[in-house]
Amino acid sequence: MITKNISKLAKSLVEVTITVPWTDLEPKWNETLQRLSADVELPGFRKGAAPLPMAEQNLGFKLQDEVLKIAFPNFLIEALKGTDIIPIDYPKYDLISFVKGQNLQFRATITNRPAVTVGNYKVIKVTRPTPKSVTEEEIQKVIDDLYKRWKGKQSSVASNQSSDKTQTSGNTGSISFQPQSNGHAQVPDDIFAKAMGAMNLADLNAKIRKDLEANVTYNNELDYEEAILQEVEKITQVEMPDILISDELNRMLVSLQRRVADMGLLLEDYLKTQGKTLEQLKREWTPQAEKNVRMELGLAEIARLEGVQITDQELQAEIDKIQDNRVKQQFSAQEPRLQLRHSLRQVRTLDLMKKLVGA
């Protein structure tokens, strides 16, 4: 049986020192050794056929690291059972001592969910924005943009083909490089529409309208959800841990970095054009980061008050939807599963708020 010592520090930080008897760790050690030994190749033995003691020696610290990577989160979860501590970030693990056959001792530093107070969220009223209508001008702009790119490709193909052809006239030996007419109209027509996957130009127009309307509906829903979250933020009181603000700032920076990369720039170059340093940007963004964190914590508190839960079956069903096996494999660990469960819980709580707000 593990033993634990829990120390609550300032700003919701918690240190948990855990001691694990070797008898509790040994099954995981043997299981991991058996799994890793399947890839060990030693002289005189087929791959995976070497005796386990020899495979263990060959693996060295790789075996220990793999065992501890699995053991740390599992034993931390066990240590926190029956306590009022709810981690809201990834733990930081520090190995204190471990030798095979002896007790494992390690320390986990986590941020506990801070005390959150939310006002009367059941009286929040938010009006759903009215979706704007898609205009013919917007549809035509999309068609014109598609047609311009399509014509560019057609011209490039025609140019390459004409450059490979020569025409002789009598015995003069003259060569004509005049491009041949492809018979296409100079405005969008049914030939172009079919190249875009539609039956004709009218069908392409209808498809584009449908796509634009779907995009309007999607963005309208995002605006509605944002308005609800802003009202939740206004009635939420909490002393925010520094780690949450820092994490939110990093998330915002990653988002900016992606947008800047789409423009073909590095973040450093973008900041130079703005005349700002990274630290200046973080300081400017800190108030918004605090609001974002307050929204997140307020919604999580409403989830607790309303008893919103995600079952193991619902969690697994969501994981099963993942097509990439490498991504799916990550959810065999505890932390990603906890994060996904939290995200699903927040989405369900926001759906609940939509019903309350619209009632």
Helices and strands as residue ranges (DSSP letters): E 3-8, G 10-12, E 13-20, H 22-37, H 52-59, H 61-80, E 92-97, E 104-111, E 116-118, G 121-123, H 136-163, H 190-195, H 201-234, E 236-238, H 242-262, H 267-274, H 278-306, H 312-320, H 325-329, G 330-332, H 334-358
